[in-house]
Amino acid sequence: MPYDLVGKRFAFLLISLLMVLPGIFSLILPGGLRPGIDFTSGSIMTVRFQRDVDQPSVRQVYAEIGLDEAVIQRAEDGTYIVRTKPLEAEIEGSGQGVSGRQRVEDELTRRLGALTVLSFDQVSPIVAAEIVRNAILAVLAACLGILLYLWWAFRRVADAWRYGFCSAVALIHVALVVVGVFSLLGRIFAIELDALFITAILTVIGYSVNDTIVVFDRVRENSIRRQGEAFEDIVNHALMETMVRSLNTGVAVMLTMFTLWLFGGVTLRNFMLALLLGVIVGSWSSHFYATMLLVVWENGELGRLFGRRAARPALRRA
C-alpha cells in the first residue's frame, strides 16, 4: 500500500502557507522590493580593474564627478557593478562632446588605472514605466492562459474549472515565494530586481504548471481505472506514480542551474538564483499544494464557502 501523502494534506497546506508568510510581510513593509534600473530608470556599468582597487576609492571617483548617489557593489576578480541615475549626454564640466559614460571611464582610468567595461546599460524613465506595465500584463496573461488551458484540457472531468483554479493558485504561490525571498534578499544583501527577474518568474510558472499537469492528468486516468475508490486514494496513487519522474527531472534541472549560478558570471547570478528557487518551490507546489487543495475542495473540506456538501464522482460519463 503506498505511503499516505494525502492523509497529511493539512500539514502540507500549512507548510505552504508558512513558506509565503515571511515574504509577504517583507513586501508589505516599506521598501519591500529593490527595483533595478529596468524598472526605475538609470545606468548600470560593470567594470573590471586590472589592479586591486578598494571600494572607497571607486566611490570617491564617482562623488567627485557629481554622482554621489551611485550604488557600488563589488564582485570577484576586481569587478564592480555601479548603478547611478541616467547618465546625461554630457556631465556638467566634462567638456563639449564628452558623454557622461566617457567621462566616468576617463576618470576611473586616470585615478585607478586601466579597466575593462564588461557591460553598460541605460534605461530612460519612459522605457522603465513601459517595462513595469508589460511585466505585470505578462504575468497576468500567463496565469489566465494557464487557467483556461487546464479548464479545456480537463473538460471531461467533473468541475474541470477546479483543476484550473487550483493550478492557478499554485502558480501564484510559487510567484509569491520567489518574489518574497528576493524581497528579503534585497533587505539583507541589497539585491535588485531587473527585467531578467520577470523572465525567471514566467519560466518557473511554465515549469510548475507542467509538473502540475502531469499529476492532474494521472489523477484523471486513475479516476477511470479506480472508479468507486475515495478521491483522496485516487490522488495519492497519482502522486506516488509521478513522484520519481518529477524528482529526477527536478534534480537534473537544479544541477544545471546551480552550475550556471556558480560559473555563469555576475550578470546571470540573480537570474539563475530565481530560476533555481522557482524550480524547487514549483515542484513542491505541484505535488503538495495544488493537489492537496484539490482534494480538500473535492471532499467538501473547504466548508460551505463553496456550497459543496459531499464529494462527487471525479469523471463525467460520456
Buried (B, 14 or more C-beta within 10 A) or exposed (E): EEEEBBEBBEEBBEEBEEBBEBBBEBBEEEEBBBBBBBBBBBBBBBBBBEEEBEEEEBBEBBEEBBBEEBBBBEBEEBBBBBBBBBBEEBBEEBEEEBBBBBBBBEBBBEEBEEBEEBEBBBBEEEEBBEBBEEBEEBBEEBBEEBBEBBBEBBEEBBBBBBBBBBBBBBBBBBBBBBBBBBBBBBBEEEBBBBBBBBBBBBBBBBBBBEBBBBBBBBBBBBBEEBEEBBBBBBBBBBBBBBBEEBEEBBEEBBEBBBEBBEEEBBBBBBBBBBBBBBBBBBBBBBBBBBBBBBBBBBBBEEEEEEEBEEBEEBBEEE
